[in-house]
Amino acid sequence: MQLGQAAINNNRIISNVASTSAGGGIYLGGAIQLNSLEMMNNTISRNGAGGPGGGIYLGSASQVNFLEMMSNTISLNTANGPG
C-alpha cells in the first residue's frame, strides 16, 4: 500500500471555529494515511474547537510516518478537549 504525501505551506489559518467538533484550524481526521506531511511558513492562530485540537487535530486512527514542521507560528488556539 502506497501512502500519500501532503503539504500545508504559506497559509494564514486564523479565527476559525469548530464549535461542536475537533480541529478548529486544521482537521486531519478519519483514517488518513500519509507517508509525509510538510508544514512550513504557516500561521495557525486564534482557532477554537468544541472538542480536541483547537489549532491542529490529527485523529487517533490516522497515520503520518514523517512530519516536517518549519517556521510555523502556532499560538492562542483553544479546545474543550485535549490539544
mmCIF file of the N, C-alpha and C atoms, coordinates in Angstrom:
data_MODEL
# 
_entry.id   MODEL 
# 
loop_
_atom_site.group_PDB 
_atom_site.id 
_atom_site.type_symbol 
_atom_site.label_atom_id 
_atom_site.label_alt_id 
_atom_site.label_comp_id 
_atom_site.label_asym_id 
_atom_site.label_entity_id 
_atom_site.label_seq_id 
_atom_site.pdbx_PDB_ins_code 
_atom_site.Cartn_x 
_atom_site.Cartn_y 
_atom_site.Cartn_z 
_atom_site.occupancy 
_atom_site.B_iso_or_equiv 
_atom_site.pdbx_formal_charge 
_atom_site.auth_seq_id 
_atom_site.auth_comp_id 
_atom_site.auth_asym_id 
_atom_site.auth_atom_id 
_atom_site.pdbx_PDB_model_num 
ATOM 1   N N  . MET A 1 1  ? 0.846   -1.182 0.000  1.00 0.00 ? 1  MET A N  1 
ATOM 2   C CA . MET A 1 1  ? 0.000   0.000  0.000  1.00 0.00 ? 1  MET A CA 1 
ATOM 3   C C  . MET A 1 1  ? 0.887   1.240  0.000  1.00 0.00 ? 1  MET A C  1 
ATOM 4   N N  . GLN A 1 2  ? 0.662   2.112  -0.953 1.00 0.00 ? 2  GLN A N  1 
ATOM 5   C CA . GLN A 1 2  ? 1.425   3.346  -1.029 1.00 0.00 ? 2  GLN A CA 1 
ATOM 6   C C  . GLN A 1 2  ? 0.667   4.459  -0.317 1.00 0.00 ? 2  GLN A C  1 
ATOM 7   N N  . LEU A 1 3  ? 1.350   5.099  0.602  1.00 0.00 ? 3  LEU A N  1 
ATOM 8   C CA . LEU A 1 3  ? 0.741   6.192  1.347  1.00 0.00 ? 3  LEU A CA 1 
ATOM 9   C C  . LEU A 1 3  ? 0.995   7.503  0.625  1.00 0.00 ? 3  LEU A C  1 
ATOM 10  N N  . GLY A 1 4  ? 0.074   8.454  0.803  1.00 0.00 ? 4  GLY A N  1 
ATOM 11  C CA . GLY A 1 4  ? 0.169   9.735  0.130  1.00 0.00 ? 4  GLY A CA 1 
ATOM 12  C C  . GLY A 1 4  ? 1.094   10.718 0.826  1.00 0.00 ? 4  GLY A C  1 
ATOM 13  N N  . GLN A 1 5  ? 1.254   11.865 0.189  1.00 0.00 ? 5  GLN A N  1 
ATOM 14  C CA . GLN A 1 5  ? 2.035   12.966 0.723  1.00 0.00 ? 5  GLN A CA 1 
ATOM 15  C C  . GLN A 1 5  ? 1.173   14.215 0.688  1.00 0.00 ? 5  GLN A C  1 
ATOM 16  N N  . ALA A 1 6  ? 1.388   15.109 1.640  1.00 0.00 ? 6  ALA A N  1 
ATOM 17  C CA . ALA A 1 6  ? 0.630   16.363 1.671  1.00 0.00 ? 6  ALA A CA 1 
ATOM 18  C C  . ALA A 1 6  ? 1.537   17.481 2.149  1.00 0.00 ? 6  ALA A C  1 
ATOM 19  N N  . ALA A 1 7  ? 1.221   18.688 1.706  1.00 0.00 ? 7  ALA A N  1 
ATOM 20  C CA . ALA A 1 7  ? 1.956   19.874 2.136  1.00 0.00 ? 7  ALA A CA 1 
ATOM 21  C C  . ALA A 1 7  ? 0.949   20.967 2.486  1.00 0.00 ? 7  ALA A C  1 
ATOM 22  N N  . ILE A 1 8  ? 1.172   21.594 3.622  1.00 0.00 ? 8  ILE A N  1 
ATOM 23  C CA . ILE A 1 8  ? 0.386   22.754 4.047  1.00 0.00 ? 8  ILE A CA 1 
ATOM 24  C C  . ILE A 1 8  ? 1.404   23.865 4.251  1.00 0.00 ? 8  ILE A C  1 
ATOM 25  N N  . ASN A 1 9  ? 1.536   24.736 3.260  1.00 0.00 ? 9  ASN A N  1 
ATOM 26  C CA . ASN A 1 9  ? 2.595   25.739 3.273  1.00 0.00 ? 9  ASN A CA 1 
ATOM 27  C C  . ASN A 1 9  ? 2.053   27.128 2.967  1.00 0.00 ? 9  ASN A C  1 
ATOM 28  N N  . ASN A 1 10 ? 2.632   28.122 3.644  1.00 0.00 ? 10 ASN A N  1 
ATOM 29  C CA . ASN A 1 10 ? 2.370   29.535 3.360  1.00 0.00 ? 10 ASN A CA 1 
ATOM 30  C C  . ASN A 1 10 ? 0.905   29.925 3.506  1.00 0.00 ? 10 ASN A C  1 
ATOM 31  N N  . ASN A 1 11 ? 0.304   29.540 4.631  1.00 0.00 ? 11 ASN A N  1 
ATOM 32  C CA . ASN A 1 11 ? -1.104  29.856 4.893  1.00 0.00 ? 11 ASN A CA 1 
ATOM 33  C C  . ASN A 1 11 ? -1.252  30.664 6.169  1.00 0.00 ? 11 ASN A C  1 
ATOM 34  N N  . ARG A 1 12 ? -2.347  31.405 6.228  1.00 0.00 ? 12 ARG A N  1 
ATOM 35  C CA . ARG A 1 12 ? -2.784  32.067 7.457  1.00 0.00 ? 12 ARG A CA 1 
ATOM 36  C C  . ARG A 1 12 ? -4.117  31.434 7.833  1.00 0.00 ? 12 ARG A C  1 
ATOM 37  N N  . ILE A 1 13 ? -4.100  30.596 8.856  1.00 0.00 ? 13 ILE A N  1 
ATOM 38  C CA . ILE A 1 13 ? -5.300  29.896 9.318  1.00 0.00 ? 13 ILE A CA 1 
ATOM 39  C C  . ILE A 1 13 ? -5.664  30.541 10.653 1.00 0.00 ? 13 ILE A C  1 
ATOM 40  N N  . ILE A 1 14 ? -6.572  31.495 10.606 1.00 0.00 ? 14 ILE A N  1 
ATOM 41  C CA . ILE A 1 14 ? -6.816  32.378 11.743 1.00 0.00 ? 14 ILE A CA 1 
ATOM 42  C C  . ILE A 1 14 ? -8.316  32.513 12.000 1.00 0.00 ? 14 ILE A C  1 
ATOM 43  N N  . SER A 1 15 ? -8.685  32.424 13.271 1.00 0.00 ? 15 SER A N  1 
ATOM 44  C CA . SER A 1 15 ? -10.041 32.708 13.759 1.00 0.00 ? 15 SER A CA 1 
ATOM 45  C C  . SER A 1 15 ? -11.118 31.798 13.169 1.00 0.00 ? 15 SER A C  1 
ATOM 46  N N  . ASN A 1 16 ? -10.817 30.515 13.086 1.00 0.00 ? 16 ASN A N  1 
ATOM 47  C CA . ASN A 1 16 ? -11.810 29.528 12.660 1.00 0.00 ? 16 ASN A CA 1 
ATOM 48  C C  . ASN A 1 16 ? -12.361 28.827 13.893 1.00 0.00 ? 16 ASN A C  1 
ATOM 49  N N  . VAL A 1 17 ? -13.597 28.320 13.799 1.00 0.00 ? 17 VAL A N  1 
ATOM 50  C CA . VAL A 1 17 ? -14.229 27.657 14.936 1.00 0.00 ? 17 VAL A CA 1 
ATOM 51  C C  . VAL A 1 17 ? -14.942 26.394 14.467 1.00 0.00 ? 17 VAL A C  1 
ATOM 52  N N  . ALA A 1 18 ? -14.656 25.297 15.150 1.00 0.00 ? 18 ALA A N  1 
ATOM 53  C CA . ALA A 1 18 ? -15.430 24.057 15.007 1.00 0.00 ? 18 ALA A CA 1 
ATOM 54  C C  . ALA A 1 18 ? -16.161 23.908 16.334 1.00 0.00 ? 18 ALA A C  1 
ATOM 55  N N  . SER A 1 19 ? -17.329 24.513 16.443 1.00 0.00 ? 19 SER A N  1 
ATOM 56  C CA . SER A 1 19 ? -17.977 24.691 17.748 1.00 0.00 ? 19 SER A CA 1 
ATOM 57  C C  . SER A 1 19 ? -18.380 23.387 18.432 1.00 0.00 ? 19 SER A C  1 
ATOM 58  N N  . THR A 1 20 ? -18.700 22.346 17.674 1.00 0.00 ? 20 THR A N  1 
ATOM 59  C CA . THR A 1 20 ? -19.139 21.099 18.315 1.00 0.00 ? 20 THR A CA 1 
ATOM 60  C C  . THR A 1 20 ? -18.251 19.909 17.965 1.00 0.00 ? 20 THR A C  1 
ATOM 61  N N  . SER A 1 21 ? -17.107 20.164 17.326 1.00 0.00 ? 21 SER A N  1 
ATOM 62  C CA . SER A 1 21 ? -16.255 19.047 16.935 1.00 0.00 ? 21 SER A CA 1 
ATOM 63  C C  . SER A 1 21 ? -14.784 19.401 17.094 1.00 0.00 ? 21 SER A C  1 
ATOM 64  N N  . ALA A 1 22 ? -13.923 18.575 16.528 1.00 0.00 ? 22 ALA A N  1 
ATOM 65  C CA . ALA A 1 22 ? -12.473 18.731 16.672 1.00 0.00 ? 22 ALA A CA 1 
ATOM 66  C C  . ALA A 1 22 ? -11.885 19.552 15.537 1.00 0.00 ? 22 ALA A C  1 
ATOM 67  N N  . GLY A 1 23 ? -10.689 20.068 15.766 1.00 0.00 ? 23 GLY A N  1 
ATOM 68  C CA . GLY A 1 23 ? -9.920  20.702 14.712 1.00 0.00 ? 23 GLY A CA 1 
ATOM 69  C C  . GLY A 1 23 ? -10.425 22.040 14.244 1.00 0.00 ? 23 GLY A C  1 
ATOM 70  N N  . GLY A 1 24 ? -10.287 23.053 15.063 1.00 0.00 ? 24 GLY A N  1 
ATOM 71  C CA . GLY A 1 24 ? -10.745 24.379 14.676 1.00 0.00 ? 24 GLY A CA 1 
ATOM 72  C C  . GLY A 1 24 ? -9.978  24.973 13.513 1.00 0.00 ? 24 GLY A C  1 
ATOM 73  N N  . GLY A 1 25 ? -8.671  24.761 13.464 1.00 0.00 ? 25 GLY A N  1 
ATOM 74  C CA . GLY A 1 25 ? -7.848  25.308 12.382 1.00 0.00 ? 25 GLY A CA 1 
ATOM 75  C C  . GLY A 1 25 ? -7.615  24.308 11.266 1.00 0.00 ? 25 GLY A C  1 
ATOM 76  N N  . ILE A 1 26 ? -7.003  23.164 11.595 1.00 0.00 ? 26 ILE A N  1 
ATOM 77  C CA . ILE A 1 26 ? -6.725  22.095 10.630 1.00 0.00 ? 26 ILE A CA 1 
ATOM 78  C C  . ILE A 1 26 ? -7.270  20.796 11.191 1.00 0.00 ? 26 ILE A C  1 
ATOM 79  N N  . TYR A 1 27 ? -8.043  20.085 10.395 1.00 0.00 ? 27 TYR A N  1 
ATOM 80  C CA . TYR A 1 27 ? -8.630  18.811 10.815 1.00 0.00 ? 27 TYR A CA 1 
ATOM 81  C C  . TYR A 1 27 ? -8.116  17.704 9.901  1.00 0.00 ? 27 TYR A C  1 
ATOM 82  N N  . LEU A 1 28 ? -7.344  16.792 10.461 1.00 0.00 ? 28 LEU A N  1 
ATOM 83  C CA . LEU A 1 28 ? -6.873  15.612 9.735  1.00 0.00 ? 28 LEU A CA 1 
ATOM 84  C C  . LEU A 1 28 ? -7.451  14.402 10.455 1.00 0.00 ? 28 LEU A C  1 
ATOM 85  N N  . GLY A 1 29 ? -8.710  14.136 10.219 1.00 0.00 ? 29 GLY A N  1 
ATOM 86  C CA . GLY A 1 29 ? -9.406  13.092 10.956 1.00 0.00 ? 29 GLY A CA 1 
ATOM 87  C C  . GLY A 1 29 ? -9.671  11.869 10.117 1.00 0.00 ? 29 GLY A C  1 
ATOM 88  N N  . GLY A 1 30 ? -10.556 11.043 10.624 1.00 0.00 ? 30 GLY A N  1 
ATOM 89  C CA . GLY A 1 30 ? -10.850 9.788  9.953  1.00 0.00 ? 30 GLY A CA 1 
ATOM 90  C C  . GLY A 1 30 ? -9.657  8.868  10.029 1.00 0.00 ? 30 GLY A C  1 
ATOM 91  N N  . ALA A 1 31 ? -9.391  8.181  8.961  1.00 0.00 ? 31 ALA A N  1 
ATOM 92  C CA . ALA A 1 31 ? -8.265  7.251  8.916  1.00 0.00 ? 31 ALA A CA 1 
ATOM 93  C C  . ALA A 1 31 ? -7.285  7.683  7.834  1.00 0.00 ? 31 ALA A C  1 
ATOM 94  N N  . ILE A 1 32 ? -6.908  8.951  7.838  1.00 0.00 ? 32 ILE A N  1 
ATOM 95  C CA . ILE A 1 32 ? -5.972  9.475  6.854  1.00 0.00 ? 32 ILE A CA 1 
ATOM 96  C C  . ILE A 1 32 ? -4.634  8.759  7.002  1.00 0.00 ? 32 ILE A C  1 
ATOM 97  N N  . GLN A 1 33 ? -4.018  8.403  5.886  1.00 0.00 ? 33 GLN A N  1 
ATOM 98  C CA . GLN A 1 33 ? -2.724  7.742  5.905  1.00 0.00 ? 33 GLN A CA 1 
ATOM 99  C C  . GLN A 1 33 ? -1.780  8.494  4.979  1.00 0.00 ? 33 GLN A C  1 
ATOM 100 N N  . LEU A 1 34 ? -0.738  9.058  5.567  1.00 0.00 ? 34 LEU A N  1 
ATOM 101 C CA . LEU A 1 34 ? 0.239   9.828  4.811  1.00 0.00 ? 34 LEU A CA 1 
ATOM 102 C C  . LEU A 1 34 ? 1.633   9.302  5.075  1.00 0.00 ? 34 LEU A C  1 
ATOM 103 N N  . ASN A 1 35 ? 2.424   9.196  4.019  1.00 0.00 ? 35 ASN A N  1 
ATOM 104 C CA . ASN A 1 35 ? 3.827   8.875  4.206  1.00 0.00 ? 35 ASN A CA 1 
ATOM 105 C C  . ASN A 1 35 ? 4.543   10.102 4.770  1.00 0.00 ? 35 ASN A C  1 
ATOM 106 N N  . SER A 1 36 ? 4.190   11.289 4.261  1.00 0.00 ? 36 SER A N  1 
ATOM 107 C CA . SER A 1 36 ? 4.819   12.501 4.778  1.00 0.00 ? 36 SER A CA 1 
ATOM 108 C C  . SER A 1 36 ? 3.834   13.670 4.761  1.00 0.00 ? 36 SER A C  1 
ATOM 109 N N  . LEU A 1 37 ? 3.989   14.532 5.759  1.00 0.00 ? 37 LEU A N  1 
ATOM 110 C CA . LEU A 1 37 ? 3.225   15.765 5.866  1.00 0.00 ? 37 LEU A CA 1 
ATOM 111 C C  . LEU A 1 37 ? 4.215   16.886 6.128  1.00 0.00 ? 37 LEU A C  1 
ATOM 112 N N  . GLU A 1 38 ? 4.213   17.863 5.259  1.00 0.00 ? 38 GLU A N  1 
ATOM 113 C CA . GLU A 1 38 ? 5.095   19.019 5.388  1.00 0.00 ? 38 GLU A CA 1 
ATOM 114 C C  . GLU A 1 38 ? 4.253   20.231 5.749  1.00 0.00 ? 38 GLU A C  1 
ATOM 115 N N  . MET A 1 39 ? 4.668   20.935 6.793  1.00 0.00 ? 39 MET A N  1 
ATOM 116 C CA . MET A 1 39 ? 4.003   22.180 7.195  1.00 0.00 ? 39 MET A CA 1 
ATOM 117 C C  . MET A 1 39 ? 5.078   23.247 7.367  1.00 0.00 ? 39 MET A C  1 
ATOM 118 N N  . MET A 1 40 ? 5.069   24.258 6.488  1.00 0.00 ? 40 MET A N  1 
ATOM 119 C CA . MET A 1 40 ? 6.099   25.294 6.530  1.00 0.00 ? 40 MET A CA 1 
ATOM 120 C C  . MET A 1 40 ? 5.478   26.672 6.342  1.00 0.00 ? 40 MET A C  1 
ATOM 121 N N  . ASN A 1 41 ? 5.984   27.626 7.110  1.00 0.00 ? 41 ASN A N  1 
ATOM 122 C CA . ASN A 1 41 ? 5.633   29.042 6.961  1.00 0.00 ? 41 ASN A CA 1 
ATOM 123 C C  . ASN A 1 41 ? 4.141   29.323 7.099  1.00 0.00 ? 41 ASN A C  1 
ATOM 124 N N  . ASN A 1 42 ? 3.501   28.697 8.077  1.00 0.00 ? 42 ASN A N  1 
ATOM 125 C CA . ASN A 1 42 ? 2.082   28.918 8.341  1.00 0.00 ? 42 ASN A CA 1 
ATOM 126 C C  . ASN A 1 42 ? 1.887   29.698 9.630  1.00 0.00 ? 42 ASN A C  1 
ATOM 127 N N  . THR A 1 43 ? 0.803   30.412 9.707  1.00 0.00 ? 43 THR A N  1 
ATOM 128 C CA . THR A 1 43 ? 0.339   31.000 10.958 1.00 0.00 ? 43 THR A CA 1 
ATOM 129 C C  . THR A 1 43 ? -0.985  30.325 11.291 1.00 0.00 ? 43 THR A C  1 
ATOM 130 N N  . ILE A 1 44 ? -1.026  29.645 12.437 1.00 0.00 ? 44 ILE A N  1 
ATOM 131 C CA . ILE A 1 44 ? -2.231  28.952 12.903 1.00 0.00 ? 44 ILE A CA 1 
ATOM 132 C C  . ILE A 1 44 ? -2.554  29.561 14.259 1.00 0.00 ? 44 ILE A C  1 
ATOM 133 N N  . SER A 1 45 ? -3.509  30.460 14.285 1.00 0.00 ? 45 SER A N  1 
ATOM 134 C CA . SER A 1 45 ? -3.721  31.271 15.478 1.00 0.00 ? 45 SER A CA 1 
ATOM 135 C C  . SER A 1 45 ? -5.192  31.594 15.705 1.00 0.00 ? 45 SER A C  1 
ATOM 136 N N  . ARG A 1 46 ? -5.563  31.654 16.969 1.00 0.00 ? 46 ARG A N  1 
ATOM 137 C CA . ARG A 1 46 ? -6.897  32.068 17.413 1.00 0.00 ? 46 ARG A CA 1 
ATOM 138 C C  . ARG A 1 46 ? -8.018  31.188 16.849 1.00 0.00 ? 46 ARG A C  1 
ATOM 139 N N  . ASN A 1 47 ? -7.746  29.899 16.711 1.00 0.00 ? 47 ASN A N  1 
ATOM 140 C CA . ASN A 1 47 ? -8.763  28.948 16.285 1.00 0.00 ? 47 ASN A CA 1 
ATOM 141 C C  . ASN A 1 47 ? -9.329  28.254 17.512 1.00 0.00 ? 47 ASN A C  1 
ATOM 142 N N  . GLY A 1 48 ? -10.546 27.757 17.425 1.00 0.00 ? 48 GLY A N  1 
ATOM 143 C CA . GLY A 1 48 ? -11.168 27.103 18.566 1.00 0.00 ? 48 GLY A CA 1 
ATOM 144 C C  . GLY A 1 48 ? -11.921 25.854 18.159 1.00 0.00 ? 48 GLY A C  1 
ATOM 145 N N  . ALA A 1 49 ? -11.986 24.897 19.085 1.00 0.00 ? 49 ALA A N  1 
ATOM 146 C CA . ALA A 1 49 ? -12.722 23.661 18.834 1.00 0.00 ? 49 ALA A CA 1 
ATOM 147 C C  . ALA A 1 49 ? -13.546 23.288 20.055 1.00 0.00 ? 49 ALA A C  1 
ATOM 148 N N  . GLY A 1 50 ? -14.757 22.790 19.813 1.00 0.00 ? 50 GLY A N  1 
ATOM 149 C CA . GLY A 1 50 ? -15.599 22.291 20.897 1.00 0.00 ? 50 GLY A CA 1 
ATOM 150 C C  . GLY A 1 50 ? -15.103 20.962 21.426 1.00 0.00 ? 50 GLY A C  1 
ATOM 151 N N  . GLY A 1 51 ? -14.286 20.289 20.646 1.00 0.00 ? 51 GLY A N  1 
ATOM 152 C CA . GLY A 1 51 ? -13.639 19.041 21.043 1.00 0.00 ? 51 GLY A CA 1 
ATOM 153 C C  . GLY A 1 51 ? -12.135 19.251 21.097 1.00 0.00 ? 51 GLY A C  1 
ATOM 154 N N  . PRO A 1 52 ? -11.342 18.211 20.800 1.00 0.00 ? 52 PRO A N  1 
ATOM 155 C CA . PRO A 1 52 ? -9.881  18.336 20.858 1.00 0.00 ? 52 PRO A CA 1 
ATOM 156 C C  . PRO A 1 52 ? -9.305  19.082 19.653 1.00 0.00 ? 52 PRO A C  1 
ATOM 157 N N  . GLY A 1 53 ? -8.103  19.578 19.818 1.00 0.00 ? 53 GLY A N  1 
ATOM 158 C CA . GLY A 1 53 ? -7.362  20.162 18.706 1.00 0.00 ? 53 GLY A CA 1 
ATOM 159 C C  . GLY A 1 53 ? -7.819  21.524 18.264 1.00 0.00 ? 53 GLY A C  1 
ATOM 160 N N  . GLY A 1 54 ? -7.594  22.538 19.056 1.00 0.00 ? 54 GLY A N  1 
ATOM 161 C CA . GLY A 1 54 ? -8.004  23.885 18.672 1.00 0.00 ? 54 GLY A CA 1 
ATOM 162 C C  . GLY A 1 54 ? -7.313  24.387 17.420 1.00 0.00 ? 54 GLY A C  1 
ATOM 163 N N  . GLY A 1 55 ? -6.004  24.208 17.337 1.00 0.00 ? 55 GLY A N  1 
ATOM 164 C CA . GLY A 1 55 ? -5.248  24.651 16.162 1.00 0.00 ? 55 GLY A CA 1 
ATOM 165 C C  . GLY A 1 55 ? -5.097  23.563 15.120 1.00 0.00 ? 55 GLY A C  1 
ATOM 166 N N  . ILE A 1 56 ? -4.669  22.368 15.557 1.00 0.00 ? 56 ILE A N  1 
ATOM 167 C CA . ILE A 1 56 ? -4.443  21.240 14.650 1.00 0.00 ? 56 ILE A CA 1 
ATOM 168 C C  . ILE A 1 56 ? -4.978  19.977 15.312 1.00 0.00 ? 56 ILE A C  1 
ATOM 169 N N  . TYR A 1 57 ? -5.727  19.188 14.568 1.00 0.00 ? 57 TYR A N  1 
ATOM 170 C CA . TYR A 1 57 ? -6.230  17.909 15.072 1.00 0.00 ? 57 TYR A CA 1 
ATOM 171 C C  . TYR A 1 57 ? -5.814  16.790 14.126 1.00 0.00 ? 57 TYR A C  1 
ATOM 172 N N  . LEU A 1 58 ? -5.163  15.768 14.665 1.00 0.00 ? 58 LEU A N  1 
ATOM 173 C CA . LEU A 1 58 ? -4.820  14.560 13.934 1.00 0.00 ? 58 LEU A CA 1 
ATOM 174 C C  . LEU A 1 58 ? -5.533  13.413 14.614 1.00 0.00 ? 58 LEU A C  1 
ATOM 175 N N  . GLY A 1 59 ? -6.476  12.803 13.935 1.00 0.00 ? 59 GLY A N  1 
ATOM 176 C CA . GLY A 1 59 ? -7.308  11.754 14.509 1.00 0.00 ? 59 GLY A CA 1 
ATOM 177 C C  . GLY A 1 59 ? -6.520  10.534 14.952 1.00 0.00 ? 59 GLY A C  1 
ATOM 178 N N  . SER A 1 60 ? -7.041  9.838  15.947 1.00 0.00 ? 60 SER A N  1 
ATOM 179 C CA . SER A 1 60 ? -6.341  8.695  16.528 1.00 0.00 ? 60 SER A CA 1 
ATOM 180 C C  . SER A 1 60 ? -6.205  7.525  15.557 1.00 0.00 ? 60 SER A C  1 
ATOM 181 N N  . ALA A 1 61 ? -7.060  7.426  14.548 1.00 0.00 ? 61 ALA A N  1 
ATOM 182 C CA . ALA A 1 61 ? -6.963  6.350  13.562 1.00 0.00 ? 61 ALA A CA 1 
ATOM 183 C C  . ALA A 1 61 ? -6.079  6.753  12.380 1.00 0.00 ? 61 ALA A C  1 
ATOM 184 N N  . SER A 1 62 ? -5.532  7.964  12.416 1.00 0.00 ? 62 SER A N  1 
ATOM 185 C CA . SER A 1 62 ? -4.706  8.462  11.322 1.00 0.00 ? 62 SER A CA 1 
ATOM 186 C C  . SER A 1 62 ? -3.263  8.006  11.474 1.00 0.00 ? 62 SER A C  1 
ATOM 187 N N  . GLN A 1 63 ? -2.547  8.019  10.350 1.00 0.00 ? 63 GLN A N  1 
ATOM 188 C CA . GLN A 1 63 ? -1.143  7.614  10.341 1.00 0.00 ? 63 GLN A CA 1 
ATOM 189 C C  . GLN A 1 63 ? -0.351  8.613  9.516  1.00 0.00 ? 63 GLN A C  1 
ATOM 190 N N  . VAL A 1 64 ? 0.673   9.213  10.121 1.00 0.00 ? 64 VAL A N  1 
ATOM 191 C CA . VAL A 1 64 ? 1.616   10.074 9.409  1.00 0.00 ? 64 VAL A CA 1 
ATOM 192 C C  . VAL A 1 64 ? 3.004   9.558  9.758  1.00 0.00 ? 64 VAL A C  1 
ATOM 193 N N  . ASN A 1 65 ? 3.719   9.035  8.773  1.00 0.00 ? 65 ASN A N  1 
ATOM 194 C CA . ASN A 1 65 ? 5.029   8.438  9.034  1.00 0.00 ? 65 ASN A CA 1 
ATOM 195 C C  . ASN A 1 65 ? 6.118   9.472  9.265  1.00 0.00 ? 65 ASN A C  1 
ATOM 196 N N  . PHE A 1 66 ? 6.070   10.593 8.561  1.00 0.00 ? 66 PHE A N  1 
ATOM 197 C CA . PHE A 1 66 ? 7.105   11.611 8.667  1.00 0.00 ? 66 PHE A CA 1 
ATOM 198 C C  . PHE A 1 66 ? 6.444   12.979 8.665  1.00 0.00 ? 66 PHE A C  1 
ATOM 199 N N  . LEU A 1 67 ? 6.691   13.755 9.714  1.00 0.00 ? 67 LEU A N  1 
ATOM 200 C CA . LEU A 1 67 ? 6.141   15.106 9.827  1.00 0.00 ? 67 LEU A CA 1 
ATOM 201 C C  . LEU A 1 67 ? 7.291   16.097 9.881  1.00 0.00 ? 67 LEU A C  1 
ATOM 202 N N  . GLU A 1 68 ? 7.276   17.048 8.968  1.00 0.00 ? 68 GLU A N  1 
ATOM 203 C CA . GLU A 1 68 ? 8.285   18.100 8.960  1.00 0.00 ? 68 GLU A CA 1 
ATOM 204 C C  . GLU A 1 68 ? 7.584   19.435 9.164  1.00 0.00 ? 68 GLU A C  1 
ATOM 205 N N  . MET A 1 69 ? 7.941   20.123 10.244 1.00 0.00 ? 69 MET A N  1 
ATOM 206 C CA . MET A 1 69 ? 7.366   21.438 10.541 1.00 0.00 ? 69 MET A CA 1 
ATOM 207 C C  . MET A 1 69 ? 8.508   22.436 10.682 1.00 0.00 ? 69 MET A C  1 
ATOM 208 N N  . MET A 1 70 ? 8.436   23.513 9.902  1.00 0.00 ? 70 MET A N  1 
ATOM 209 C CA . MET A 1 70 ? 9.464   24.546 9.963  1.00 0.00 ? 70 MET A CA 1 
ATOM 210 C C  . MET A 1 70 ? 8.822   25.917 9.830  1.00 0.00 ? 70 MET A C  1 
ATOM 211 N N  . SER A 1 71 ? 9.270   26.844 10.649 1.00 0.00 ? 71 SER A N  1 
ATOM 212 C CA . SER A 1 71 ? 8.893   28.260 10.564 1.00 0.00 ? 71 SER A CA 1 
ATOM 213 C C  . SER A 1 71 ? 7.391   28.492 10.630 1.00 0.00 ? 71 SER A C  1 
ATOM 214 N N  . ASN A 1 72 ? 6.713   27.777 11.517 1.00 0.00 ? 72 ASN A N  1 
ATOM 215 C CA . ASN A 1 72 ? 5.285   27.981 11.744 1.00 0.00 ? 72 ASN A CA 1 
ATOM 216 C C  . ASN A 1 72 ? 5.081   28.767 13.030 1.00 0.00 ? 72 ASN A C  1 
ATOM 217 N N  . THR A 1 73 ? 4.032   29.556 13.072 1.00 0.00 ? 73 THR A N  1 
ATOM 218 C CA . THR A 1 73 ? 3.595   30.205 14.297 1.00 0.00 ? 73 THR A CA 1 
ATOM 219 C C  . THR A 1 73 ? 2.271   29.565 14.685 1.00 0.00 ? 73 THR A C  1 
ATOM 220 N N  . ILE A 1 74 ? 2.252   28.892 15.828 1.00 0.00 ? 74 ILE A N  1 
ATOM 221 C CA . ILE A 1 74 ? 1.040   28.236 16.324 1.00 0.00 ? 74 ILE A CA 1 
ATOM 222 C C  . ILE A 1 74 ? 0.772   28.822 17.709 1.00 0.00 ? 74 ILE A C  1 
ATOM 223 N N  . SER A 1 75 ? -0.279  29.655 17.812 1.00 0.00 ? 75 SER A N  1 
ATOM 224 C CA . SER A 1 75 ? -0.494  30.378 19.066 1.00 0.00 ? 75 SER A CA 1 
ATOM 225 C C  . SER A 1 75 ? -1.954  30.685 19.311 1.00 0.00 ? 75 SER A C  1 
ATOM 226 N N  . LEU A 1 76 ? -2.290  30.810 20.583 1.00 0.00 ? 76 LEU A N  1 
ATOM 227 C CA . LEU A 1 76 ? -3.593  31.291 21.050 1.00 0.00 ? 76 LEU A CA 1 
ATOM 228 C C  . LEU A 1 76 ? -4.781  30.473 20.538 1.00 0.00 ? 76 LEU A C  1 
ATOM 229 N N  . ASN A 1 77 ? -4.579  29.179 20.311 1.00 0.00 ? 77 ASN A N  1 
ATOM 230 C CA . ASN A 1 77 ? -5.670  28.289 19.919 1.00 0.00 ? 77 ASN A CA 1 
ATOM 231 C C  . ASN A 1 77 ? -6.278  27.681 21.173 1.00 0.00 ? 77 ASN A C  1 
ATOM 232 N N  . THR A 1 78 ? -7.574  27.380 21.154 1.00 0.00 ? 78 THR A N  1 
ATOM 233 C CA . THR A 1 78 ? -8.243  26.832 22.317 1.00 0.00 ? 78 THR A CA 1 
ATOM 234 C C  . THR A 1 78 ? -9.057  25.590 21.938 1.00 0.00 ? 78 THR A C  1 
ATOM 235 N N  . ALA A 1 79 ? -9.214  24.692 22.903 1.00 0.00 ? 79 ALA A N  1 
ATOM 236 C CA . ALA A 1 79 ? -10.003 23.467 22.680 1.00 0.00 ? 79 ALA A CA 1 
ATOM 237 C C  . ALA A 1 79 ? -10.671 23.072 23.969 1.00 0.00 ? 79 ALA A C  1 
ATOM 238 N N  . ASN A 1 80 ? -11.849 22.467 23.864 1.00 0.00 ? 80 ASN A N  1 
ATOM 239 C CA . ASN A 1 80 ? -12.547 21.945 25.028 1.00 0.00 ? 80 ASN A CA 1 
ATOM 240 C C  . ASN A 1 80 ? -12.208 20.486 25.292 1.00 0.00 ? 80 ASN A C  1 
ATOM 241 N N  . GLY A 1 81 ? -11.233 19.972 24.588 1.00 0.00 ? 81 GLY A N  1 
ATOM 242 C CA . GLY A 1 81 ? -10.733 18.621 24.790 1.00 0.00 ? 81 GLY A CA 1 
ATOM 243 C C  . GLY A 1 81 ? -9.217  18.678 24.739 1.00 0.00 ? 81 GLY A C  1 
ATOM 244 N N  . PRO A 1 82 ? -8.534  17.536 24.671 1.00 0.00 ? 82 PRO A N  1 
ATOM 245 C CA . PRO A 1 82 ? -7.076  17.534 24.611 1.00 0.00 ? 82 PRO A CA 1 
ATOM 246 C C  . PRO A 1 82 ? -6.567  18.312 23.398 1.00 0.00 ? 82 PRO A C  1 
ATOM 247 N N  . GLY A 1 83 ? -5.419  18.937 23.567 1.00 0.00 ? 83 GLY A N  1 
ATOM 248 C CA . GLY A 1 83 ? -4.786  19.647 22.432 1.00 0.00 ? 83 GLY A CA 1 
ATOM 249 C C  . GLY A 1 83 ? -5.235  21.038 22.372 1.00 0.00 ? 83 GLY A C  1 
# 
